[in-house]
Structure formats: C-alpha cells, structure tokens
Amino acid sequence: MKNYAIVPSHGRYGSGTTVRAVRVCSDRRRACALAERMTREFQAEMRRYGGTSGGFRVVETDAATRRNAVWEWGHDLDREPSVTA
C-alpha cells in the first residue's frame, strides 16, 4: 500500500543530511492539502526573518509511519518526484 510522506522542500536540507518525514498519510489529497497549509504557515513565520521560498512537499513512500519514512541522504530524497493533488 502506498502512503504519502510530507517532507521539507528542496533546499531545506543538505545533500548529505538525513531527512525525516514530518507526517505520513494514506490519502494523497489530504497529504497535499496538509503540505500546502504547512508551507503557508512556514513562509508566514519566516517573513519576519526576510522570507523564504522553502516549504513542504509530498512524495510517495512504502513507510507506514513517520518514524519509518527516513532518507539517509538528502540527495536520495531529491530524486523522489513530488506528488500533486
């Protein structure tokens, strides 16, 4: 069964960094809606520091939980295509 992990967007982690999912959902639309909301909130918070184009995106995963949705290297996550609603 495919799940959908909400992860930081490109540029919010290094290529050699371990990246963990913020959340894992079984519903693609819900994951995309949550990622959009989280991005808006993150960008609003960062405006006081000069702003950011970063946020969150959604990728498919076989992991059932957030604890299991881990990419040992950021460059591995970079290769994962984003899912859209």
N, C-alpha and C positions, 0 to 999 in steps of 0.2 A: 504494500500500500504506500503510495506516495504521500508525503507530507510537505509542508511548505515552511521554510525557515526564514524568519525575519533577521537580517544581518546588517551590519553597518555598510554604507555605500562605499564604492571605490574611493580610495584616497583617505579614508578614515582609519586605515591600518597600514602597516608596512608589509612588504613582500615576504619578510621572514618572520612575521608575527603570527602567533596562534590566535585564531579568530573564533569566537563563540557566538552562537545564535542568541538573539535577545529573547526570541519566542519561537515555538513551533506550533503550527496549526494544521488541522486536517482539511480545512476548507480554503481553497485558493483565493476566493473573493474576500473572505474575512481577513486573510493574511495581507492581501494587497491593501485593503482599507486601513488596517492597523498600521502598516508601514507608512502609508501616506500621512495618517494622523501623527504618528511618531516623528516623521520628518518635519511636518509643520511646527510641532512643539519644539523640537530640537533647534530648528532655524530661528524661531522666535526667541528662544533662550540665548542663542549665540549672537543676536543682533546687538546686544549691549557690549559685545567684545569686537565689533566690527563686521559681524556677519559670517556666513559660511554657505557654501553650495552643497555641503555634505548632508547626509541623512541616512535613510534606511532603504533597503530593497529586499525583494523576496526571491529565494531560489528553491528549487525542488530538492528534497532530501529523503533518504530512506530512514533517517533517525526518527524515533518516536517521541523523544523528549528533547528539551533544550540542552540537557546535560550531555546528550549523545551527539548533538549537532555541533561538531568542532572540526575546524580545518587547521591542521598543524602549521601550515604555511599560508600566508596571505595570498601568495601568487596562485595557489591551488583554487582558492575562492574566487580570485579574479577571472578564472577560466569558466566559472559557472555562469550560464546566462540568467539574466533576470526574468522573472515570471511577471506577466501583467494580467490585470483583471480582465 
